[in-house]
Amino acid sequence: MIHRQRTLLDTDMQHVVNKLQAEETSVTPYRKEYRRLLDNHGKMLRAALLLCFGRIQDDDNHQPFRADSPLLTGAAAIEMLHLATLVHDDVLDDADTRRDQPTTHSIYGNKAAIYLGDLILSRYMEIMASIAPDTAFLQEQAGTVCEIVSGELLQESGRGNTHITREYYERVIQGKTAALFRLACTTGVKLSQTNPDPDLLKSAHDFGQHLGMAFQIIDDIGDFDTSHASGKPKLEDIRENIYTLPVIEALASDQSFAQILEKHEPLSVVDYLTAHPEFIAASKSRANYHIQQAQKAVESVTTTPSVLDLLKDLTSTLARQL
């Protein structure tokens, strides 16, 4: 049964890719770059989550969604929102590559990159407005964009602060990352049901929130693993004086570690964390907590076992990275 669901999801995801490929801009000088950005979409985990929750209480789980389904349109829009945030992130981080391709700002400069990110963001909003079942739906979309921006601002405010706390860090990633995971899950429910069950919406909310938290913590841990390529430069955060959970765990235990950070030598930070593996281990433990909470959030959901197994499989795949 779970194999059938994976096959359905693969088919649905190809429809999402087709929708992204159909997108184009009338801004002629940047049509090629707009197309390149949408084609460099990665694994589209957020779109997949939207589709899974769109099918979670579907009585007919044996057919792919119709090509004109609002769920496929919404999944493409969610991916566009994610891509827009990445374009902006690359400017702020001065990153040269993203998914093994040159970043927009490294080719066209910061101004064009920011405007292209804004263009994709605007298109996301336009698409969601076209399929919105009600005003509350649009309010949730807009409110989540505010949360994402707020998370980025909180991260910026904490830059270089050697007294930053675990609680502050979690507030940051709850906004900049988990909010979009959560939005993908609840959007799937709202686009598939006229009057969604409040308990189901809460499960979707909690699942997305915790999965997003785990995802970001694991990504932050991986930034210190210079032995494995991830499609983007390593040690970017520490170069920019952005302190993620492994660093925060070390600072909480050993304030003398701040002296190493003040040297602005990323490899010295890697050497310290390698010599003190307990801080990476503590970060992995926190990520695992969020994975377990995500799994717990959907345990009571009334759905076909195959859809539930697929969601749990997504969390297990993430857990295997720890």
C-alpha positions, 0 to 999 in steps of 0.5 A, spaced: 500 500 500 505 504 501 508 503 495 502 505 491 502 511 495 509 513 493 507 512 486 501 516 486 505 522 490 511 521 484 505 522 479 502 528 483 509 531 484 511 531 476 504 535 475 507 540 480 514 540 476 510 541 470 506 547 473 513 550 475 515 549 468 509 552 465 510 559 469 514 564 465 515 572 466 513 578 462 520 581 464 524 579 458 531 581 460 530 576 466 526 570 463 531 566 462 534 567 469 526 566 472 526 559 468 532 557 471 530 559 478 524 555 477 527 549 474 532 548 480 527 546 485 530 541 489 526 535 492 520 539 493 519 536 500 514 542 502 510 541 496 510 533 497 507 535 504 502 539 502 499 533 497 500 528 502 495 532 507 491 533 501 490 526 501 490 524 508 482 523 508 481 522 501 476 516 500 479 515 493 486 514 494 488 510 488 488 515 483 493 521 481 490 528 482 487 531 476 492 536 472 487 542 474 486 540 482 487 546 486 492 541 490 497 541 485 496 548 483 497 550 491 503 545 491 507 549 486 505 555 489 508 553 496 514 551 492 515 558 489 514 561 496 520 557 498 524 558 492 523 566 493 526 565 500 532 562 498 533 567 492 533 572 498 537 568 503 543 567 498 543 575 497 544 576 505 549 570 505 553 572 499 552 565 497 556 563 490 552 556 489 545 553 491 544 546 489 550 546 485 548 552 481 551 559 481 546 563 485 542 569 481 546 575 485 553 572 483 550 572 476 546 579 476 548 582 482 544 583 488 538 588 486 536 584 480 536 578 485 532 581 490 527 583 485 527 576 482 525 573 489 520 578 490 517 577 483 516 569 485 513 571 491 508 576 488 506 570 483 506 565 489 501 570 492 497 571 486 496 563 485 494 562 492 489 568 491 486 564 485 485 558 489 483 560 496 477 557 498 476 563 503 479 570 506 481 566 512 485 562 507 489 568 504 490 571 511 494 564 513 498 565 507 500 572 508 501 571 516 506 565 514 510 570 510 510 575 516 512 569 520 518 567 515 520 574 515 520 575 522 524 569 523 530 572 519 530 578 522 530 575 529 536 571 526 539 577 524 538 581 530 542 575 534 548 575 529 555 575 533 551 574 540 555 569 544 550 569 549 544 567 544 540 562 548 537 555 545 530 558 546 532 564 542 534 559 536 528 555 536 524 562 535 528 563 529 527 557 526 520 556 528 519 562 523 524 562 518 523 554 516 518 551 520 512 556 519 513 554 511 513 546 513 506 548 517 503 552 512 504 546 507 501 541 511 495 545 513 494 548 506 493 541 503 488 540 508 484 546 507 484 545 499 482 538 500 476 539 504 470 544 505 470 544 512 476 541 515 476 537 522 479 542 527 483 536 530 486 534 523 488 541 522 491 541 529 495 535 527 497 538 520 499 544 524 503 540 529 506 535 524 509 541 520 511 545 525 516 539 528 518 536 522 520 543 520 524 544 526 528 538 525 529 539 518 533 546 520 537 543 526 539 537 521 541 542 516 545 546 521 548 540 524 550 538 516 553 545 515 559 543 520 560 536 516 565 538 511 566 531 508 559 531 505 557 535 499 550 538 500 550 543 494 551 549 497 557 552 501 559 549 508 560 553 514 556 559 511 553 561 518 559 561 522 562 565 517 557 570 517 557 570 525 550 566 525 550 561 531 546 555 530 544 550 535 551 546 535 555 553 537 549 555 542 550 548 546 557 549 546 557 556 548 552 554 554 557 549 556 563 553 555 563 560 555 571 560 553 569 558 546 567 565 545 574 566 544 574 561 538 568 565 535 571 571 536 577 569 531 573 568 525 576 562 523 571 557 521 575 551 521 577 552 528 570 552 530 570 545 526 576 543 530 573 545 537 566 541 535 570 535 533 574 535 539 567 536 543 562 531 540 557 532 545 555 538 542 553 535 536 550 530 540 546 534 544 543 538 537 542 531 534 538 529 540 533 536 540 532 534 532 530 527 534 525 530 539 522 534 534 521 528 529 518 524 535 513 529 536 512 530 528 510 522 528 506 523 535 502 528 531 499 524 526 498 517 530 491 519 532 489 521 525 483 517 521 486 516 515 488 510 510 494 506 513 498 507 507 498 515 507 500 515 515 505 510 513 508 515 508 508 521 512 512 517 518 516 514 512 518 522 511 520 523 518 524 516 518 528 519 512 530 525 516 531 521 522 536 517 518 540 523 517 542 524 524 
